[in-house]
Amino acid sequence: MIVTENVNLIKSIPSQYFLEVERIVFEAIANGNKIDELKSELLKRYAITNRRAKLIAKDQIKKATEMLERRQLIDAGVTKGFWLHSGNYKPGRARKSHVEAAQRAKRGEWYDLRKGMLIDGRFTHPKELVNCNCTRKIYAELRQLSRFAVDKNIRMAA
């Protein structure tokens, strides 16, 4: 489902190929393939430029990874997060609303991981928009973190 939603957003590949692209993206994620491997597969199959294939590969893997991580946090009972702007952008190219969301987080405003952060009149999550490199910092109580650590086999400091 995660991959299906994301693949349906691709505009440069005709919609009749979406099921095939969905399968390719899903296999790449399931196999732990890197962005370049997915890009190569897209280039072999579709008449798209190298730049476009790289953008699609990077975007699809980032979105799916973010969604899976968010689902794991929610399943562990962690539901609050702070928006972090990547700061990795060319001057004038950053989404002003994402920078503002990070400033709101610095003032202590958290968002519900189940809904997303209200930005530009809609609820969104980091990496949801194309070329978004924003991330989140989680807000959790110790009991939530320890449950998440047990689920992930992470050792917590005493």
Secondary structure in CASP SS format (residue, H / E / C, confidence):
PFRMAT SS
TARGET T0000
AUTHOR 0000-0000-0000
METHOD secondary structure of the structure
MODEL  1
M C 1.00
I H 1.00
V H 1.00
T H 1.00
E H 1.00
N H 1.00
V H 1.00
N C 1.00
L C 1.00
I C 1.00
K C 1.00
S C 1.00
I C 1.00
P C 1.00
S H 1.00
Q H 1.00
Y H 1.00
F H 1.00
L H 1.00
E H 1.00
V H 1.00
E H 1.00
R H 1.00
I H 1.00
V H 1.00
F H 1.00
E H 1.00
A H 1.00
I H 1.00
A H 1.00
N C 1.00
G C 1.00
N C 1.00
K C 1.00
I H 1.00
D H 1.00
E H 1.00
L H 1.00
K H 1.00
S H 1.00
E H 1.00
L H 1.00
L H 1.00
K H 1.00
R H 1.00
Y C 1.00
A C 1.00
I C 1.00
T C 1.00
N H 1.00
R H 1.00
R H 1.00
A H 1.00
K H 1.00
L H 1.00
I H 1.00
A H 1.00
K H 1.00
D H 1.00
Q H 1.00
I H 1.00
K H 1.00
K H 1.00
A H 1.00
T H 1.00
E H 1.00
M H 1.00
L H 1.00
E H 1.00
R H 1.00
R H 1.00
Q H 1.00
L H 1.00
I H 1.00
D H 1.00
A C 1.00
G C 1.00
V C 1.00
T C 1.00
K E 1.00
G E 1.00
F E 1.00
W E 1.00
L E 1.00
H C 1.00
S C 1.00
G C 1.00
N C 1.00
Y C 1.00
K C 1.00
P C 1.00
G C 1.00
R C 1.00
A C 1.00
R C 1.00
K H 1.00
S H 1.00
H H 1.00
V H 1.00
E H 1.00
A H 1.00
A H 1.00
Q H 1.00
R H 1.00
A H 1.00
K H 1.00
R C 1.00
G C 1.00
E C 1.00
W C 1.00
Y E 1.00
D E 1.00
L C 1.00
R C 1.00
K C 1.00
G E 1.00
M E 1.00
L E 1.00
I E 1.00
D C 1.00
G C 1.00
R E 1.00
F E 1.00
T E 1.00
H C 1.00
P C 1.00
K C 1.00
E C 1.00
L C 1.00
V C 1.00
N C 1.00
C C 1.00
N C 1.00
C C 1.00
T E 1.00
R E 1.00
K E 1.00
I E 1.00
Y E 1.00
A C 1.00
E C 1.00
L H 1.00
R H 1.00
Q H 1.00
L H 1.00
S H 1.00
R H 1.00
F H 1.00
A H 1.00
V H 1.00
D H 1.00
K H 1.00
N C 1.00
I C 1.00
R C 1.00
M C 1.00
A C 1.00
A C 1.00
END
